[in-house]
């Protein structure tokens, strides 16, 4: 099993240390063997800047900050095509993925921030139940209820051994009357699911494992290996959780058909014989923005990741932001292959979306 992330230091703001969940995180970090736990005198984090961008990255990636999420972070936002609403338990990720989706979307050094005001964050959920335009009230996915995505800006399982936030959220969704049908959702590249197996989830949390071809897995530093993730997927499914695949980022690497076919066959083997299997598939192709490319090249200057604008087409978001995505013929070829491969290799999987 891949070793759990161990931050070199933990910074705890004054307000976070005053909250019960903040104190629990401190206790977990101490129990995990983190020697440098600093209780700050204010709510301002010290500078995380190093001598250069690489040094700043290394310092930030080895630091966990325990903070209070401000009101702007507690306001639930729609998060299509995944879920009705985004609910953030933390921000930042300890992994070292060379295509990192957070590069360019989060300001400052890539520190991982765990939110101490968990009760306040989850307290916003009931007022959003029954609303939303992705699953709630729709014909295709209405049976999922109102959905809440917990992994938009973090991998909550990657820090669960230090925070306990994910277990608390799963228990809350599984046992509380939130005013209607709900589903908590999160995606992970980690595999330490043991603390989650016995929780009273009542089928109201779907865990999706981020999986990929072998040639793409090499870009995912600090994460669980693919076999470990698939073993964890099976364990969660056997524990009654709805499960899913987040196949991302899909890349047309050399031999991609054979590699992705092998991946889907491995998923089929991992889910074979699971009673009442509830399996979904979400497919996301690789894309990058000018800003994320600059950030990633600063973090990983020797990366072999393809980020060539000449091989891409521009796609503009509703606010004019530019993304570089694969040309339409490539996208069509990929999508056609994956839809056929899913149908033949994982016929019980429900295909949610392609992007």
C-alpha positions in Angstrom: 0.0 0.0 0.0 1.3 3.5 -0.9 2.4 5.4 2.2 -0.1 8.0 3.4 0.9 11.7 3.0 2.9 13.0 5.9 3.3 16.8 6.0 6.5 18.2 7.3 4.7 20.9 9.2 1.1 21.8 10.1 0.1 25.4 10.5 -3.1 26.1 12.6 -4.7 29.5 12.6 -5.9 31.0 15.9 -9.6 30.7 14.9 -9.2 27.2 13.6 -7.6 26.1 16.9 -10.7 27.4 18.8 -13.1 25.1 16.9 -13.7 21.4 18.0 -13.0 20.0 14.5 -9.8 22.1 14.3 -8.6 20.7 17.6 -9.4 17.1 16.3 -7.3 17.7 13.2 -4.4 18.8 15.5 -4.8 15.7 17.6 -4.8 13.5 14.4 -1.7 15.1 13.1 0.1 14.7 16.3 -1.0 11.0 16.5 0.3 10.5 12.9 3.7 11.6 14.0 3.9 15.1 12.6 6.5 16.8 14.8 6.2 20.4 13.6 2.6 21.5 14.5 2.5 25.3 14.9 -0.4 27.1 16.6 -0.4 30.5 15.1 -1.2 33.7 17.1 -3.4 35.1 14.3 -5.4 33.9 11.3 -2.7 34.9 8.8 -0.5 32.2 7.4 3.2 32.9 7.2 4.9 33.3 3.8 5.4 30.1 1.9 7.8 31.6 -0.6 11.1 29.9 -1.3 14.1 30.9 -3.2 12.4 30.1 -6.5 9.2 28.6 -7.9 10.4 25.0 -7.4 11.4 25.7 -3.8 8.1 27.4 -3.1 6.3 24.4 -4.6 8.2 22.0 -2.4 7.6 24.0 0.8 3.9 24.4 0.1 3.4 20.7 -0.9 4.9 19.6 2.4 2.6 21.9 4.5 -0.9 21.4 5.8 -2.8 24.5 7.0 -5.8 24.2 9.3 -7.9 27.3 8.7 -11.5 28.6 8.8 -13.2 28.7 5.4 -14.3 32.3 4.8 -17.9 33.0 3.7 -16.9 33.1 0.0 -15.7 29.5 0.3 -18.8 28.4 2.1 -21.2 29.6 -0.6 -22.2 26.5 -2.5 -21.8 26.8 -6.3 -23.2 24.7 -9.1 -20.5 22.3 -10.5 -21.8 20.8 -13.8 -21.5 18.2 -15.3 -20.6 16.4 -12.0 -23.1 17.6 -9.4 -25.7 20.1 -8.4 -23.5 21.8 -5.8 -19.9 22.0 -4.7 -19.2 21.5 -1.0 -15.6 22.1 0.0 -14.1 20.3 2.9 -10.6 21.4 2.0 -8.6 23.1 -0.7 -5.4 21.8 -2.3 -4.0 18.3 -2.7 -0.8 16.5 -1.5 -0.4 14.6 -4.8 2.1 15.6 -7.5 0.2 15.1 -10.8 2.0 16.8 -13.6 -1.3 17.7 -15.3 -2.8 19.0 -12.0 -6.3 20.5 -12.5 -5.8 22.9 -9.7 -2.8 24.6 -11.3 -3.9 28.0 -12.4 -7.2 27.9 -10.6 -6.0 28.4 -7.1 -4.0 31.5 -6.2 -0.6 31.4 -4.5 1.6 28.4 -3.5 -0.2 25.0 -3.7 -0.6 24.5 0.1 -3.3 22.1 1.3 -5.8 23.8 3.5 -8.2 21.8 5.7 -11.3 23.6 6.9 -11.9 23.6 10.7 -15.5 25.0 10.5 -16.9 21.7 9.1 -20.2 22.0 10.9 -20.8 25.4 9.4 -19.9 24.1 5.9 -22.2 21.1 6.1 -24.9 23.3 7.6 -25.4 24.9 4.3 -26.5 21.6 2.6 -30.2 21.4 3.6 -31.1 24.8 2.1 -29.9 23.5 -1.3 -31.7 20.1 -1.3 -34.3 20.0 -4.0 -32.5 22.6 -6.1 -29.9 22.4 -8.8 -29.9 21.7 -12.5 -27.4 18.8 -12.9 -29.2 15.9 -11.1 -32.0 17.2 -9.0 -35.2 17.0 -10.8 -33.7 15.8 -14.1 -34.9 12.8 -16.1 -31.5 11.2 -16.6 -30.1 11.5 -13.1 -32.9 12.6 -10.9 -32.8 9.3 -9.0 -29.4 10.4 -7.5 -31.2 13.2 -5.6 -29.5 16.5 -5.0 -25.8 15.9 -5.4 -22.9 17.5 -3.6 -19.4 17.3 -5.0 -16.6 17.2 -2.3 -13.6 16.9 -4.5 -13.7 19.9 -6.7 -10.6 21.6 -5.2 -9.1 18.7 -3.2 -8.7 14.9 -2.9 -10.5 14.4 0.5 -9.3 10.8 0.9 -5.7 11.8 0.5 -5.9 13.8 3.7 -8.6 11.9 5.5 -6.1 10.2 7.9 -5.2 13.8 9.1 -8.6 15.5 9.0 -11.4 13.0 9.5 -13.6 15.5 7.5 -14.7 13.0 4.9 -15.9 10.5 7.5 -17.9 13.2 9.2 -19.5 14.3 5.9 -20.3 10.7 4.9 -21.9 10.1 8.3 -23.9 13.3 8.1 -25.2 12.6 4.7 -26.0 9.0 5.6 -27.8 9.6 8.9 -29.2 13.1 9.0 -32.6 14.2 7.6 -31.4 16.8 5.1 -34.9 17.5 3.6 -34.9 15.1 0.7 -32.9 12.6 -1.4 -29.2 13.5 -1.4 -25.9 12.1 -2.6 -22.4 13.1 -1.5 -19.8 12.5 -4.2 -16.0 12.5 -4.3 -13.2 11.4 -6.6 -9.9 10.1 -5.4 -6.5 8.8 -6.5 -5.8 7.3 -3.1 -6.7 3.9 -1.7 -6.8 4.0 2.2 -10.6 3.4 2.4 -10.4 1.3 5.7 -11.8 4.2 7.9 -14.8 4.5 5.5 -15.9 0.9 5.2 -18.0 0.7 8.4 -19.6 4.1 8.3 -23.4 4.4 8.2 -23.4 5.8 4.6 -26.8 4.3 3.7 -25.9 4.4 0.0 -25.8 8.2 0.0 -22.2 8.7 -0.9 -20.7 7.7 -4.2 -16.9 7.3 -4.3 -15.3 7.5 -7.8 -11.8 6.4 -8.3 -9.7 8.3 -10.8 -8.2 5.8 -13.2 -6.1 5.9 -16.3 -3.9 4.2 -18.8 -0.5 3.0 -17.7 1.3 5.6 -19.8 -0.6 8.4 -18.1 -0.3 7.0 -14.6 3.4 7.9 -14.6 2.4 11.6 -14.4 0.6 10.9 -11.1 3.3 11.2 -8.4 2.5 10.6 -4.8 -0.8 8.7 -5.4 -1.9 5.1 -5.0 -1.0 2.8 -7.8 -3.8 1.8 -10.2 -4.1 -1.8 -8.8 -4.5 -0.3 -5.3 -7.2 2.0 -6.4 -9.1 -0.8 -8.1 -8.8 -3.0 -5.0 -10.1 -0.1 -2.9 -13.0 0.3 -5.4 -14.0 -3.3 -4.9 -13.8 -3.0 -1.1 -16.1 0.1 -1.1 -18.5 -1.6 -3.5 -18.7 -4.6 -1.2 -19.4 -2.3 1.7 -22.5 -1.1 -0.1 -21.2 2.2 -1.5 -22.3 3.3 -4.9 -19.0 3.5 -6.8 -17.7 5.1 -10.0 -14.9 5.6 -12.4 -13.5 9.0 -13.3 -11.4 8.2 -16.3 -9.3 11.3 -16.5 -7.5 12.9 -18.1 -7.9 10.8 -21.2 -4.9 11.2 -23.6 -4.4 9.6 -27.0 -1.0 8.3 -26.1 0.8 5.8 -28.2 -1.1 2.5 -28.0 -4.0 4.2 -26.2 -6.7 1.7 -27.3 -4.8 -1.2 -25.9 -3.9 0.5 -22.7 -7.4 1.8 -22.0 -8.9 -1.6 -23.0 -6.6 -3.2 -20.4 -7.7 -0.7 -17.8 -11.4 -1.4 -18.4 -10.7 -5.2 -18.3 -9.0 -4.7 -14.9 -12.1 -2.7 -13.7 -14.3 -5.6 -14.9 -12.2 -8.0 -12.9 -12.2 -5.8 -9.8 -16.0 -5.5 -9.8 -16.9 -9.1 -10.7 -19.3 -10.7 -8.3 -20.1 -7.6 -6.3 -23.8 -7.9 -5.2 -26.0 -5.0 -6.3 -23.1 -3.2 -8.0 -23.9 0.5 -8.7 -21.1 1.7 -11.1 -20.9 4.9 -13.0 -18.4 6.3 -15.5 -17.4 9.9 -16.1 -14.9 10.6 -18.9 -12.8 13.7 -19.1 -10.2 14.4 -21.7 -7.0 16.3 -21.1 -7.1 20.1 -21.4 -5.1 23.0 -20.2 -5.2 26.8 -20.0 -2.4 29.2 -20.8 -2.1 30.0 -17.1 -2.1 26.4 -16.0 0.6 25.5 -18.5 2.8 28.2 -17.1 2.3 27.1 -13.6 2.8 23.4 -14.4 6.0 24.1 -16.3 7.2 26.0 -13.2 6.4 23.1 -11.0 7.6 20.4 -13.3 10.1 21.9 -15.7 11.2 18.5 -17.1 7.7 17.1 -17.7 7.1 15.0 -20.7 3.4 15.9 -20.6 2.1 17.1 -24.0 0.9 20.7 -23.8 1.4 21.9 -27.4 -1.1 24.6 -28.5 -0.4 23.7 -32.1 -1.9 20.2 -31.5 -5.0 21.6 -29.9 -8.0 23.7 -30.6 -9.3 26.6 -28.4 -12.4 26.3 -26.4 -13.9 29.3 -24.7 -15.9 29.2 -21.5 -19.0 31.3 -20.8 -16.8 34.0 -19.4 -14.3 34.0 -22.3 -11.6 31.9 -20.6 -9.5 29.8 -23.1 -8.9 26.1 -22.8 -6.8 24.1 -25.2 -8.6 20.8 -26.0 -8.1 18.1 -28.5 -9.3 18.8 -32.1 -12.8 17.6 -33.0 -11.7 14.5 -35.0 -9.5 13.3 -32.1 -12.3 13.9 -29.6 -14.8 12.1 -31.8 -12.5 9.1 -32.2 -11.8 8.9 -28.5 -15.5 9.2 -27.5 -16.7 6.7 -30.1 -14.1 4.2 -28.9 -14.8 4.7 -25.2 -18.6 4.4 -25.6 -18.2 1.1 -27.5 -15.6 -0.2 -25.1 -17.6 0.6 -22.0 -20.7 -1.1 -23.5 -18.7 -4.2 -24.3 -16.4 -4.4 -21.3 -18.4 -2.8 -18.6 -22.0 -3.3 -19.7 -23.3 -2.6 -16.1 -21.6 0.8 -15.9 -23.8 3.8 -16.3 -22.1 6.4 -18.5 -22.8 9.9 -17.0 -21.0 12.3 -19.3 -18.1 13.1 -21.6 -16.1 16.3 -21.6 
